[in-house]
Structures are given as structure tokens and as C-alpha cells.
Amino acid sequence: MGWVVMSERELNRIEVLSQVAQGRMSATMAANVLGLSRRQVHRLLKTFQAHGAAAIRHKARGRRSNNRIDPAVRDFAVALVKESYIDFGPTFAAEKLAEDHGLKVSRETLRKWMQDAGIWLSRKQRRTFHQPRLRRECFGELIQIDGSDHRWFEDRGPACTLLVFIDDATSTLMQLRFVTSESTFSYFEALDLYLKAHGRPVAFYSDKHTVFRVAQQGAKSGHGMTQFGRALNELNVEILCANSSQAKGRVERANRTLQDRLVKELRLVGISDIETANAFLPGFKERYNSRFAKTPRRQDNLHRTMNVEPERLRNILCLRDERYVGQQLAFSYDRRRIILEENEVSASLPGKYVDSYEFADGGLEFRWKGVQLPYSAFDKDQRVTHAAITENKRLSAVLEHIKAAQDKAPPKKRRAGKQRTRYEPTGLKSPGRPSKMEGYYARKRAERDSHAAGPGCDN
């Protein structure tokens, strides 16, 4: 007879029925165990005694289902998917087959067909594995930086961003700084504190945030690097951008740990504002490093000393740009009209470019070959530009600025511009331009009417 394939339920029925046949179990008890009626147990017992255990096997086992889909329908569906929906997922492809072709197939059935045809890969097959990157060997060789936007003060204060600088070789927290949002000036502030405390590392490792990387690499205008990249270039420090979040996993895991531990530490001491939190961070950083920092493979410290004067460092950690001076010694900068005062230096500047220096404290300077130029500024409407492109990490700070501006003053009314309306024909013929003869006849009629009214009538 060979092998007989049975399910676990069928094997369980054979065991119970054999006990009933041997008199060790009643039919009523067997019905309760198997979840069947007493009559069904007697039917199965009769079949079991007459034909043996193989007769308990389901009669449809090995046969094709009565509800099976015709193979021609399957081939037609797969052909349609290959022709028109090759990059569609099973759910979307099933919807399009039903809408456009009247072919109703469940998404799971279509998923199996697509997998068998090699069109679709399962989640397990699509999974990618990131090979772990070994730590750098020396302290200060590579510093990972990132900003973590989180409700650090929970409900006690507004959400803010924590800038994290972590050493790749040792997982040591090098710098922590609470800021409103990720911006060039906030990173300049944290970088200034880092350089004064540790010196210059070999390189920083970041994500593809626009603070670190120019979004449009093929742009014909601009300098090809961001303000942060320009500052690091002047300091002889390299900036590298990771291609994925897994590549800078040390700072990502540190962010996850900080979002757990630091939030609770701030809650215990009752801190709810950025300034107090920044004063609390040095002690927390020391405790964190004593708990989680690793020993580097080599004991060399690759940080270099700072050989830049404080005033020159201030000129580096700022927004630098150039402006073209017009014939009236005027140019535009950040929605402001800048007019240079006329003197011996500025008199020769029309048609040339001057350097602009914008500092974190709001200071703004314009220089020509290092000479500061006096100027006057006319401020335009300083509001957030309508329909401005805003990154997700800066959205909270931008909304706070918008709400403050709305509470301070109503928006400036602007002209609506040209309003084009659709012409609707009325069916009436246009009278056109009046001729000279019509004007002559109109004057004659007016004269006749005045004579007919008589001399005593008031015209």
C-alpha cells in the first residue's frame, strides 16, 4: 500500500477511535474529545473497523480543488502584470486588474502567482543585510554628528533638538547641545564649543542634511559646498556624508539611549528649558562616558591643536557670501536693501563684489579686502516666505516663528494681481464704435427739442 499521508487531526481521530474500539473510551467521551456529534463518531468507528486506519483519511486529499482557478486565467493575469504592471505591488496590481480588465483575483492569490513567476519577491527575499563597520582605531579620527528632534522635556516644555557629537573609535560623547532646531548657526555654536574643548579632529561623519551637503550637486551657481563645509575646509577638517542611517549607527544608537536616559534624568531634576538643560549636560555626559565609553585599539589622539585666533574663528563660523555692488552703491541681502556709505573705499566698488559676514548674534558686516564698509539697511517685510520649502527637522521652529509673527502683527495686504474671468456670450450684437454721422444727428435732435420747448423753458 505504501505511505499514507495524514494530517495531525486525522491521526488524533485514529487514536481516539482505537480506544473506543478497545472499550477504553465511550462514544460520548470520544465525541467531546474530537468535537463531533455522537452519531458522527459511530459512523467513523464503523468505517475504521471495516477498512482500517487509512479509511479515516480525507477523501479529497491529493485531488485538485473544486474551487480552483482555471490555469488559463492565471496565465492571462500573469501576462497582464508582466506587460503593464511589472513594477506594481500585488495589492495595487489586483486593483488594476479588477478595474481595467474585469479580472477579479485576490491580492494573496496574485501575490503567489507573481512570486512563482519571479515578478515579486517576498519580504524575506527583499531583506537586505548591512555589514557592520569596524570602529576606527584612534580617538579623534572620525566624529559622528547628528541632531535628534524629540520632546526632551516631555510635556513640561516645547520640543527641541539635541546635537550629538560622538567619537567613532570609543563611543565617547564629545559634545551635547540643546538647540531649537538643526540649522547652520546651531551647528556652528556646537562646533565652536567642540573645537575649544578638544581641538580639530580628522573628519566629521554626518547624514545628508542640507547643513552638510549641497542638495543639487549639478547646480551651475553657488560654491559647491555648504556654509558648514566651507568653515570646516578653512579649519582643514574633512566632512563625510553617510549613505544610510545604518552607516552612522553609533550616533543613531546613542540617540536612542539618550532619548530614554536623558529624558528621565531631566524629569528627575525638573528641567524644562533649553538653557538650564545645557548647563546640566556636562555632568550627564561625564556619567554617560564612564558607563558606555570603550577603549580604542590604539592610544593615539588624532585631535590637532587650534592655531586660529578667536577673532578669525568668529569670521570662519559665520555665514559668508558675496554681493554685487550696483552703480548706486546698493544691493539686496536677505530681503533687505543695503546701501553703502560713500567714502574713499566704496567709491570704487560699483561693478565689484563685496564679502558679507552674518554672525549668530545677528551682526551683519560687509567688507572689501578685509576693510569693513559702513552701510544703511532698509528692511523689507520680514515674514516667513509664503509656500516656503521647510525641512521636517526645522518644521517645529518655523511654526513657532510663524505663530510669534502672527501674534505680533497682521500680515501685510498684497494686491491680488490680474484676475482673468471667463467670457460668457449674451447673444446681443455689439453696437460697435459710434460714427461721426450719429453724433451729428444726435446734436440736431437736441437742438429741435430745445426749440420745441419754447424760450420760457429751462433747459
C-alpha positions in Angstrom: 0.0 0.0 0.0 2.9 2.3 0.6 2.9 5.6 2.6 -0.4 7.3 3.6 -0.2 11.0 4.2 -2.4 12.2 7.1 -2.9 15.4 9.0 -2.5 15.8 12.7 -6.3 15.9 13.2 -6.7 12.6 11.3 -4.0 10.9 13.4 -5.8 12.2 16.6 -9.1 10.7 15.4 -7.4 7.3 14.7 -6.0 7.2 18.3 -9.4 8.1 19.9 -11.3 5.6 17.7 -8.9 2.8 18.5 -9.6 3.5 22.2 -13.3 3.3 21.6 -12.9 0.1 19.6 -11.0 -1.5 22.5 -13.6 -0.4 25.0 -11.4 2.0 26.9 -13.4 5.1 26.0 -17.1 5.6 25.4 -18.6 7.1 22.2 -19.9 10.1 24.2 -16.5 10.9 25.6 -14.9 10.5 22.2 -17.4 12.9 20.7 -16.4 15.5 23.4 -12.7 15.0 22.7 -13.0 15.2 19.0 -15.6 18.0 18.9 -18.0 15.8 16.9 -21.5 14.5 17.4 -22.1 11.0 18.9 -23.6 9.8 15.6 -20.6 11.0 13.6 -18.3 9.1 16.0 -20.3 5.9 15.3 -20.0 6.5 11.5 -16.2 7.0 11.8 -15.9 4.0 14.1 -17.8 1.8 11.6 -15.5 2.9 8.8 -12.4 2.4 10.9 -13.4 -1.2 11.9 -14.3 -2.1 8.3 -11.5 -0.6 6.3 -8.7 0.3 8.8 -7.0 3.5 9.7 -6.4 4.5 6.1 -10.1 5.0 5.6 -10.1 7.9 8.1 -8.0 9.9 5.6 -9.9 12.7 3.9 -11.2 11.5 0.6 -10.3 14.8 -1.3 -6.6 14.6 -0.3 -4.4 14.6 -3.4 -7.2 15.8 -5.7 -7.5 19.3 -7.2 -9.8 21.7 -5.5 -13.3 22.2 -6.9 -12.9 26.0 -6.5 -9.5 26.2 -8.3 -8.9 29.0 -10.8 -8.5 27.9 -14.4 -4.8 27.8 -15.4 -5.7 30.0 -18.4 -6.9 32.7 -16.1 -3.7 32.5 -14.1 -1.6 32.7 -17.3 -3.7 35.7 -18.5 -3.3 37.6 -15.2 0.5 37.0 -15.1 0.8 38.1 -18.7 -1.1 41.3 -18.0 1.1 42.0 -15.0 4.3 41.5 -17.0 3.0 43.7 -19.8 1.5 46.7 -17.9 2.1 46.3 -14.1 5.6 44.9 -13.8 6.6 47.3 -11.0 3.3 47.2 -9.2 2.8 45.5 -5.9 0.3 42.6 -5.6 -2.3 44.8 -3.9 -2.2 47.6 -6.4 -1.9 45.2 -9.4 -5.0 43.3 -8.2 -7.0 46.5 -8.0 -5.9 47.5 -11.6 -6.8 44.0 -12.9 -10.3 44.4 -11.5 -10.8 48.0 -12.6 -9.3 47.9 -16.1 -9.7 44.3 -17.2 -12.6 42.9 -15.1 -10.3 40.2 -13.7 -11.1 39.8 -10.0 -8.3 38.0 -8.2 -7.5 38.2 -4.5 -4.2 40.0 -3.7 -2.8 37.0 -1.9 -3.5 34.7 -4.9 -1.9 37.2 -7.2 1.0 37.6 -4.8 1.7 33.8 -5.0 1.3 33.9 -8.8 3.8 36.8 -9.1 6.3 35.1 -6.8 6.1 31.8 -8.8 6.7 33.8 -12.0 9.6 35.7 -10.5 7.9 39.1 -10.7 7.6 39.7 -7.0 9.9 38.9 -4.1 8.7 38.2 -0.6 9.6 40.4 2.3 12.2 37.9 3.4 13.8 37.8 0.0 13.8 41.6 -0.2 15.5 42.0 3.1 19.0 43.5 2.9 21.7 43.0 5.5 24.1 45.8 6.4 27.6 44.5 7.2 28.8 46.0 10.5 31.5 48.6 10.0 34.6 48.3 12.3 35.4 51.1 14.6 38.2 53.5 13.7 41.4 52.7 15.6 42.2 56.1 17.1 40.5 58.6 19.2 39.6 61.8 17.2 39.9 60.1 13.8 36.2 60.2 13.0 33.5 62.1 14.9 29.9 61.2 14.0 27.4 64.1 14.3 23.6 64.1 14.2 20.6 66.0 15.5 17.9 64.3 17.4 14.5 66.1 17.3 12.5 64.9 20.3 10.3 66.0 23.2 13.2 66.1 25.6 11.2 67.9 28.3 8.1 65.8 27.7 5.0 67.9 28.4 6.9 70.4 30.6 8.3 72.4 27.7 8.4 72.6 23.9 10.1 70.0 21.7 13.7 70.8 20.7 16.8 69.2 19.1 19.8 67.7 20.7 23.0 67.9 18.7 25.2 64.9 19.4 28.9 64.6 18.6 30.3 61.1 19.3 33.7 59.5 18.7 33.6 56.5 16.4 36.5 54.7 18.0 35.4 54.9 21.6 31.6 55.8 21.5 32.5 58.7 23.8 30.1 61.6 23.8 32.3 64.5 22.8 29.7 67.3 22.7 26.0 67.7 23.5 24.0 70.8 22.9 20.3 71.6 23.0 19.1 73.9 20.2 15.8 75.0 18.8 16.3 73.1 15.5 19.0 71.9 13.2 20.5 74.9 11.4 23.9 76.1 10.3 24.2 78.5 13.2 23.3 75.9 15.8 25.9 73.6 14.4 28.4 76.5 14.3 27.7 77.0 18.0 28.2 73.3 18.9 31.3 73.2 16.7 32.8 76.2 18.4 32.4 74.5 21.8 33.9 71.3 20.5 37.0 72.9 19.0 37.7 74.8 22.1 37.4 71.7 24.3 39.1 69.0 22.1 40.7 70.6 19.1 40.4 69.7 15.4 39.5 66.1 14.5 40.5 64.4 11.3 36.9 64.2 9.9 33.2 64.5 10.8 30.7 61.9 9.7 27.1 63.1 9.1 23.9 62.4 7.3 22.8 64.1 4.1 21.2 67.1 5.8 21.4 70.3 3.8 23.6 71.8 6.5 26.4 69.4 5.5 25.7 68.7 1.8 24.6 70.6 -1.2 21.3 69.1 -2.3 21.7 69.8 -6.0 25.2 68.7 -6.9 24.9 69.7 -10.5 23.9 73.3 -9.8 25.8 75.8 -12.1 25.7 78.6 -9.5 26.9 78.6 -5.9 30.2 77.5 -4.4 29.7 73.7 -4.4 29.7 73.4 -0.6 27.5 74.5 2.3 28.5 77.1 4.8 29.3 74.4 7.3 31.5 72.6 4.8 33.2 75.9 3.9 34.0 76.5 7.6 35.5 73.0 8.0 37.5 73.4 4.9 39.1 76.6 6.3 39.9 74.7 9.5 41.4 71.8 7.5 38.8 69.3 8.7 37.0 66.9 6.3 33.2 66.3 6.3 31.9 63.0 5.1 28.2 62.1 4.5 26.8 58.6 5.2 24.8 56.9 2.5 22.4 55.3 5.1 21.4 55.6 8.7 23.0 52.2 9.4 26.4 53.6 8.3 26.4 56.0 11.2 24.8 53.5 13.6 26.9 54.6 16.6 25.3 58.0 16.8 21.9 56.6 16.0 22.1 54.1 18.9 23.4 56.9 21.1 20.3 59.0 20.2 18.1 56.1 21.2 19.8 55.7 24.5 19.7 59.4 25.2 16.0 59.6 24.4 15.5 57.0 27.2 18.0 58.0 29.8 18.4 61.7 29.3 14.7 62.4 29.2 14.3 60.6 32.6 17.3 62.4 34.1 15.8 65.8 33.0 12.5 64.8 34.6 14.1 63.9 37.9 15.7 67.3 38.3 12.7 69.2 36.9 14.4 70.8 33.9 12.0 72.2 31.3 14.0 74.8 29.2 17.0 74.7 26.9 19.3 77.0 28.8 19.0 75.0 32.1 19.3 71.7 30.2 22.6 72.8 28.5 24.0 73.6 31.9 23.0 70.1 33.1 24.6 68.3 30.1 28.4 68.3 31.2 27.7 66.3 34.3 25.4 63.9 32.5 28.0 63.5 29.7 30.7 62.5 32.2 28.4 59.9 33.8 27.4 58.5 30.4 31.0 58.2 29.2 32.1 56.4 32.3 29.3 53.9 31.7 29.4 53.4 27.9 32.8 54.6 26.5 35.1 52.0 25.0 38.9 51.7 24.9 40.3 52.4 21.4 42.5 49.9 19.7 45.3 52.5 19.5 46.1 55.1 22.2 46.9 57.9 19.7 44.9 61.0 19.9 44.5 62.5 16.4 43.0 65.8 17.5 45.1 68.7 16.4 45.5 71.9 18.4 43.7 75.1 17.4 46.0 77.5 15.7 43.3 80.1 14.9 42.8 83.3 16.8 39.3 83.8 18.4 38.5 86.7 16.1 39.5 84.7 13.0 37.5 81.7 14.3 34.5 84.1 14.6 34.9 85.1 10.9 35.0 81.4 10.0 32.0 80.2 11.9 29.5 82.6 10.2 27.5 82.8 7.0 29.8 84.1 4.3 28.7 85.2 0.8 29.4 87.8 -1.9 27.2 90.6 -3.2 27.5 92.6 -6.4 27.6 96.3 -5.9 25.4 98.4 -8.3 26.1 101.8 -9.6 24.2 103.4 -6.7 26.4 101.5 -4.2 23.3 99.4 -3.3 22.5 95.7 -3.4 20.0 93.3 -1.8 20.7 90.9 1.1 18.1 88.7 2.9 15.1 90.8 1.8 16.9 94.0 2.8 18.2 96.8 0.7 21.8 97.6 1.6 23.2 101.0 0.7 26.9 101.6 1.3 28.0 104.9 2.6 30.1 106.8 0.1 33.8 107.1 1.1 37.2 106.7 -0.5 36.9 102.9 -0.4 33.3 102.4 -1.5 33.6 105.0 -4.4 35.5 102.4 -6.5 33.2 99.4 -5.7 30.4 99.7 -8.3 30.7 96.7 -10.5 32.7 94.7 -8.0 31.8 92.1 -5.3 32.0 92.7 -1.6 32.1 90.0 1.1 29.2 89.6 3.6 29.6 88.2 7.1 26.4 87.3 9.0 27.0 86.2 12.6 24.9 84.1 15.0 24.3 87.1 17.3 22.6 88.9 14.4 25.6 91.0 13.4 26.0 91.8 9.7 29.1 93.2 8.2 30.3 93.9 4.6 34.0 94.0 3.8 36.2 94.8 0.8 39.6 93.1 1.1 39.2 92.9 4.9 38.1 96.5 5.3 34.7 96.9 6.9 32.3 99.1 5.0 29.7 101.3 6.7 26.2 100.9 5.4 22.5 101.6 6.0 19.8 98.9 5.6 16.2 99.2 4.6 14.2 96.3 5.9 11.5 94.7 3.8 8.6 92.7 5.0 10.4 90.1 7.3 8.0 87.2 7.4 8.3 83.6 6.5 8.0 83.4 2.7 4.7 82.1 1.5 4.8 78.5 0.4 8.5 78.2 1.6 10.1 74.8 1.4 10.7 73.7 5.0 12.6 70.6 6.1 10.9 68.2 8.5 13.5 68.7 11.2 13.0 72.5 11.2 9.2 72.5 11.0 8.6 73.0 14.7 10.9 76.0 14.9 9.4 77.5 11.7 5.9 77.1 13.1 6.9 78.8 16.4 8.3 81.7 14.4 5.1 82.0 12.3 2.9 82.0 15.4 5.0 84.7 17.0 4.9 86.8 13.9 1.1 86.3 13.6 0.6 87.4 17.2 2.9 90.4 16.8 1.3 92.0 13.6 -1.3 91.1 11.0 0.0 90.1 7.6 0.7 92.8 5.1 -2.1 93.1 2.5 -1.0 92.3 -1.0 -2.5 93.0 -4.4 -4.5 90.1 -5.8 -3.0 90.7 -9.3 -4.8 90.2 -12.6 -8.0 88.2 -12.3 -9.0 86.6 -15.5 -12.7 85.8 -15.9 -14.3 83.5 -18.5 -16.3 85.3 -21.2 -19.9 84.4 -21.3 -21.8 85.3 -24.5 -25.1 87.2 -24.1 -26.4 86.8 -27.6 -26.5 90.6 -28.2 -24.7 92.2 -31.0 -22.1 94.7 -30.0 -23.1 98.3 -31.0 -19.5 98.9 -32.1 -17.9 102.3 -32.2 -20.3 105.3 -32.9 -19.8 107.0 -36.3 -19.4 110.8 -36.8 -22.8 111.0 -38.5 -24.6 109.5 -35.5 -23.0 112.3 -33.4 -24.2 114.9 -35.9 -27.8 113.6 -35.9 -27.8 113.5 -32.1 -26.9 117.2 -31.9 -29.7 118.1 -34.4 -32.3 116.2 -32.3 -31.1 118.0 -29.2 -31.5 121.4 -30.9 -35.0 120.6 -32.2 -36.1 119.5 -28.7 -34.8 122.8 -27.2 -36.7 125.0 -29.7 -39.9 123.0 -29.3 -39.8 123.5 -25.6 -40.0 127.3 -26.0 -38.0 130.3 -24.7 -39.6 130.1 -21.3 -38.5 126.6 -20.6 -35.4 125.9 -18.6 -33.0 123.7 -20.5 
